Amino acid sequence: MLDLARLRALHAVFVHGSVAGAAAALGYTPSAVSQQITKLERETRTTLLERRGRGVALTEEALHLAATAQQLLAIVERAETSLEERRGLPTGRLSIGAFASAARGLLPGVLAELVRDHPALDVRMTEVDPHLSVDLVAKGVIDLAVAHDWDIAPLPAPEGVAQAVIGDDRCDLLVPEGHRLAGREAVRREELAGERWICQPPGTVCHDWLVRTLRAAGYEPDIRHQAEENHTQLALLAAGLGVALIPCLGRGQLPPGVVAVPLDPVPVRRLYALWRTEAARRPAITAAVSALRAHGAAVGLGQD
């Protein structure tokens, strides 16, 4: 009989494209994932992974087995959800994926509450790019995702994935002290032409939003510096190297030499919790979404 844990490891490699990515998602070491795959190869008498340069690729047999594993994992999830629902208490493992600033500014309080109030719940968090999190929920790799979108870039919700609004996070224009716009009560987007920008790299939601928004205002943004982390962007701002649009959540206190200026209209990103509709009745999901909304309000996210 095939071992479910080993099938889960194979499925994670299929979804994430690497042993390291699978290990991060499952909370294992890469060595442990490799051992699971090796044991599964012995069980099936089949080669499942092939070396490709520095990485690995799934064989045709492995792709077929990964698709079957996804179906089996969905059946197991339905059984676990039914059992948890009958008990009426959050139990079992709950994996949460969250983008960086939510993981820093929102999730610590949420996780602490879930651990404190539901001792039978094994809750785990992984930092995940919002571009990827919806697909990871849909494929059953994580149970719950905290993602966001902007007004001009709505978050896709594929069939089988439910969502709830956590709250709205406002975004400020940050400029070095002494900048021509510092001290203004409000700045319109059309006034930002000619600025040197600091932002996240291409392919991220925030970068795409900045480019599309400024193009809609009639000009191409001059992006000079790109950094993943908000704290790195703040350090570049403090050095006087440009301006940036940075949301409030998880931003922390502004460093000396950096000031916030409101934009008119105010840019807002909306935060969502997403989970598979098959797990909607699971008490752990209900408890987590409730905690996310409560703590979202506590950290200043606007709510309808």
C-alpha positions as CSV (number, residue, x, y, z in Angstrom):
1,M,0.0,0.0,0.0
2,L,1.3,3.4,-0.9
3,D,2.2,5.7,2.0
4,L,0.2,8.9,2.1
5,A,3.0,11.0,3.6
6,R,5.3,10.0,0.8
7,L,2.6,10.8,-1.8
8,R,2.1,14.2,-0.1
9,A,5.9,14.8,-0.5
10,L,5.8,14.0,-4.2
11,H,2.7,16.2,-4.7
12,A,4.5,19.1,-3.0
13,V,7.6,18.7,-5.3
14,F,5.2,18.7,-8.2
15,V,3.5,21.9,-7.0
16,H,6.6,23.8,-6.0
17,G,9.0,22.5,-8.7
18,S,11.8,21.6,-6.3
19,V,12.7,19.5,-3.3
20,A,13.6,22.7,-1.4
21,G,10.3,24.4,-2.2
22,A,8.4,21.3,-1.1
23,A,10.4,21.1,2.1
24,A,9.6,24.7,3.0
25,A,5.9,24.2,2.3
26,L,5.7,21.0,4.4
27,G,7.9,22.2,7.2
28,Y,10.5,19.5,6.6
29,T,14.1,19.5,5.7
30,P,15.1,18.9,2.0
31,S,16.8,15.8,3.1
32,A,13.6,14.5,4.7
33,V,11.6,15.1,1.5
34,S,14.3,13.4,-0.6
35,Q,14.1,10.4,1.7
36,Q,10.3,10.2,1.4
37,I,10.6,10.3,-2.4
38,T,13.3,7.6,-2.4
39,K,11.1,5.3,-0.2
40,L,8.2,5.9,-2.6
41,E,10.4,4.9,-5.5
42,R,11.2,1.7,-3.8
43,E,7.5,1.1,-3.0
44,T,6.5,1.7,-6.6
45,R,9.7,0.2,-8.2
46,T,9.6,3.4,-10.4
47,T,12.0,6.3,-11.0
48,L,10.1,9.4,-9.9
49,L,12.8,12.2,-10.0
50,E,15.5,12.8,-12.6
51,R,18.5,15.1,-12.2
52,R,18.3,18.2,-14.4
53,G,21.3,20.5,-13.9
54,R,21.2,21.6,-10.3
55,G,17.6,20.6,-9.8
56,V,15.2,17.7,-10.4
57,A,12.3,17.0,-12.7
58,L,9.4,14.6,-12.3
59,T,9.3,11.7,-14.7
60,E,6.1,10.9,-16.6
61,E,5.2,8.2,-14.1
62,A,5.7,10.7,-11.3
63,L,3.4,13.3,-12.9
64,H,0.7,10.6,-13.2
65,L,1.2,9.6,-9.5
66,A,1.2,13.3,-8.4
67,A,-2.2,13.8,-10.1
68,T,-3.6,10.7,-8.3
69,A,-2.0,11.9,-5.0
70,Q,-3.9,15.2,-5.3
71,Q,-7.2,13.4,-5.6
72,L,-6.3,11.2,-2.6
73,L,-5.3,14.2,-0.5
74,A,-8.6,15.9,-1.3
75,I,-10.5,12.8,-0.1
76,V,-8.4,12.8,3.1
77,E,-9.2,16.5,3.6
78,R,-12.9,15.9,3.3
79,A,-12.7,13.1,5.9
80,E,-10.7,15.3,8.3
81,T,-13.1,18.2,7.8
82,S,-16.1,15.9,8.5
83,L,-14.5,14.6,11.7
84,E,-13.5,18.0,12.9
85,E,-17.0,19.3,12.2
86,R,-18.5,16.6,14.2
87,R,-16.3,17.4,17.1
88,G,-17.1,21.1,16.8
89,L,-13.6,22.2,17.8
90,P,-10.6,23.3,15.7
91,T,-8.2,20.4,15.5
92,G,-5.5,18.9,13.3
93,R,-3.0,20.8,11.2
94,L,-3.8,24.2,9.7
95,S,-1.3,25.5,7.2
96,I,-1.4,29.3,6.5
97,G,0.4,31.1,3.7
98,A,0.8,34.9,4.0
99,F,2.6,37.6,2.0
100,A,5.5,39.3,3.7
101,S,4.0,42.4,5.3
102,A,0.9,40.5,6.5
103,A,3.2,37.8,8.0
104,R,5.0,40.5,9.9
105,G,2.2,43.0,10.7
106,L,-0.9,40.7,11.1
107,L,-0.1,37.0,11.6
108,P,1.9,37.1,14.9
109,G,-1.2,38.1,16.9
110,V,-3.5,35.7,14.9
111,L,-1.2,32.7,15.4
112,A,-0.7,33.5,19.1
113,E,-4.5,33.6,19.6
114,L,-5.1,30.3,17.7
115,V,-2.4,28.5,19.7
116,R,-3.6,29.9,23.0
117,D,-7.4,29.3,22.4
118,H,-7.2,26.0,20.5
119,P,-4.5,23.7,21.9
120,A,-5.6,20.8,19.7
121,L,-4.8,22.8,16.6
122,D,-1.4,22.5,14.9
123,V,-1.2,25.8,13.1
124,R,1.8,26.6,10.8
125,M,2.6,29.7,8.7
126,T,4.7,30.1,5.6
127,E,5.5,33.3,3.8
128,V,4.1,33.1,0.3
129,D,4.0,35.6,-2.6
130,P,0.3,36.6,-3.2
131,H,0.7,35.7,-6.8
132,L,1.2,32.1,-5.8
133,S,-1.0,31.7,-2.8
134,V,-4.3,31.3,-4.5
135,D,-3.0,28.4,-6.6
136,L,-1.4,26.8,-3.6
137,V,-4.8,26.8,-1.8
138,A,-6.6,25.5,-4.9
139,K,-4.1,22.6,-5.2
140,G,-4.4,21.7,-1.5
141,V,-0.8,22.6,-0.6
142,I,-1.9,25.1,2.1
143,D,-5.2,25.3,3.9
144,L,-5.6,29.1,4.1
145,A,-4.0,32.0,2.4
146,V,-3.8,35.7,3.2
147,A,-3.5,37.5,0.0
148,H,-4.2,41.0,-1.4
149,D,-5.1,42.9,-4.5
150,W,-5.4,46.5,-5.7
151,D,-8.2,48.3,-7.4
152,I,-6.8,47.9,-10.9
153,A,-5.5,44.3,-10.3
154,P,-8.4,42.2,-8.8
155,L,-7.4,39.0,-7.1
156,P,-8.5,35.9,-9.1
157,A,-10.6,33.4,-7.2
158,P,-10.8,30.1,-9.2
159,E,-13.6,27.6,-8.9
160,G,-13.4,25.7,-5.6
161,V,-11.8,28.5,-3.7
162,A,-13.8,30.7,-1.3
163,Q,-12.7,34.1,0.1
164,A,-13.6,36.6,2.8
165,V,-12.4,40.2,3.1
166,I,-10.1,40.8,6.0
167,G,-9.8,44.6,5.6
168,D,-8.3,47.5,3.6
169,D,-4.7,48.6,3.9
170,R,-4.0,52.2,2.9
171,C,-0.8,53.2,1.1
172,D,1.2,56.4,1.6
173,L,3.7,58.2,-0.6
174,L,7.0,58.2,1.3
175,V,9.6,60.9,0.5
176,P,12.9,62.0,2.0
177,E,12.7,64.9,4.4
178,G,13.2,68.1,2.4
179,H,11.7,66.7,-0.7
180,R,9.6,69.1,-2.8
181,L,6.4,67.2,-1.8
182,A,7.2,66.8,1.9
183,G,4.7,68.7,4.1
184,R,1.9,68.7,1.6
185,E,-1.6,67.8,2.8
186,A,-2.2,65.7,-0.3
187,V,-0.6,64.9,-3.6
188,R,-2.3,63.9,-6.8
189,R,-0.8,61.1,-8.9
190,E,-0.3,63.5,-11.9
191,E,2.2,65.5,-9.8
192,L,4.5,62.5,-9.5
193,A,6.0,62.7,-13.0
194,G,9.8,62.9,-13.1
195,E,10.3,61.2,-9.7
196,R,12.9,58.5,-9.1
197,W,11.1,55.4,-7.7
198,I,12.0,52.7,-5.3
199,C,9.8,49.7,-5.5
200,Q,9.5,45.9,-5.5
201,P,10.9,43.9,-8.4
202,P,8.8,43.1,-11.6
203,G,6.3,40.3,-11.2
204,T,5.1,41.4,-7.7
205,V,1.7,42.8,-7.2
206,C,3.0,46.1,-5.8
207,H,5.4,46.7,-8.7
208,D,2.7,45.9,-11.3
209,W,0.2,48.2,-9.5
210,L,2.7,51.1,-9.4
211,V,3.6,50.8,-13.1
212,R,-0.1,50.5,-14.3
213,T,-1.2,53.3,-12.0
214,L,1.4,55.8,-13.1
215,R,1.0,54.9,-16.8
216,A,-2.7,55.6,-16.3
217,A,-1.7,59.0,-15.0
218,G,0.1,59.7,-18.3
219,Y,3.7,58.9,-17.8
220,E,6.3,56.0,-17.5
221,P,7.7,55.6,-13.9
222,D,11.5,56.0,-13.6
223,I,12.3,53.0,-11.4
224,R,15.8,53.3,-10.0
225,H,16.0,50.8,-7.2
226,Q,14.1,47.5,-6.6
227,A,13.9,45.6,-3.3
228,E,11.7,42.9,-2.0
229,E,11.5,44.0,1.6
230,N,9.8,47.2,2.8
231,H,12.6,47.8,5.3
232,T,15.2,47.8,2.5
233,Q,13.0,50.3,0.6
234,L,12.8,52.5,3.8
235,A,16.6,52.5,4.1
236,L,17.0,53.6,0.5
237,L,14.4,56.3,1.1
238,A,16.3,57.5,4.2
239,A,19.4,57.8,2.0
240,G,17.5,60.2,-0.3
241,L,17.6,57.9,-3.3
242,G,14.0,58.2,-4.4
243,V,10.3,58.1,-3.4
244,A,8.1,55.0,-2.8
245,L,4.5,54.0,-2.3
246,I,4.5,51.6,0.7
247,P,1.4,50.2,2.5
248,C,0.9,50.8,6.2
249,L,0.6,47.2,7.3
250,G,3.9,45.8,8.7
251,R,5.7,49.0,7.7
252,G,6.7,49.9,11.3
253,Q,7.9,53.3,12.4
254,L,9.4,55.4,9.6
255,P,13.2,56.0,10.0
256,P,14.6,59.5,10.6
257,G,14.6,61.5,7.4
258,V,11.5,59.9,5.8
259,V,8.0,61.4,5.8
260,A,4.6,60.2,4.7
261,V,2.4,62.3,2.4
262,P,-1.2,61.3,1.6
263,L,-2.1,60.7,-2.0
264,D,-5.4,61.8,-3.4
265,P,-7.2,59.5,-4.1
266,V,-5.7,57.2,-1.4
267,P,-4.3,53.9,-2.8
268,V,-5.8,51.0,-1.0
269,R,-5.0,47.3,-1.2
270,R,-7.6,44.8,0.0
271,L,-6.6,41.8,2.1
272,Y,-8.5,38.5,1.8
273,A,-8.5,35.1,3.4
274,L,-8.9,32.3,0.9
275,W,-9.6,28.6,1.5
276,R,-11.0,25.6,-0.4
277,T,-14.8,25.5,-0.4
278,E,-14.6,21.8,0.6
279,A,-13.1,22.9,3.9
280,A,-15.5,25.8,4.5
281,R,-17.3,23.9,7.4
282,R,-14.0,23.1,9.1
283,P,-14.0,24.8,12.6
284,A,-10.3,25.6,12.2
285,I,-11.0,27.7,9.1
286,T,-13.8,29.5,10.8
287,A,-11.6,30.3,13.8
288,A,-8.7,31.5,11.7
289,V,-10.8,33.8,9.5
290,S,-12.5,35.3,12.6
291,A,-9.1,35.9,14.2
292,L,-7.7,37.5,11.0
293,R,-10.7,39.9,10.8
294,A,-10.4,40.8,14.5
295,H,-6.7,41.4,14.4
296,G,-7.0,43.2,11.1
297,A,-9.2,45.8,12.7
298,A,-6.8,46.0,15.7
299,V,-3.9,46.9,13.5
300,G,-5.8,49.5,11.6
301,L,-7.1,47.7,8.5
302,G,-10.3,49.4,7.3
303,Q,-13.4,47.2,7.1
304,D,-16.7,47.6,5.4
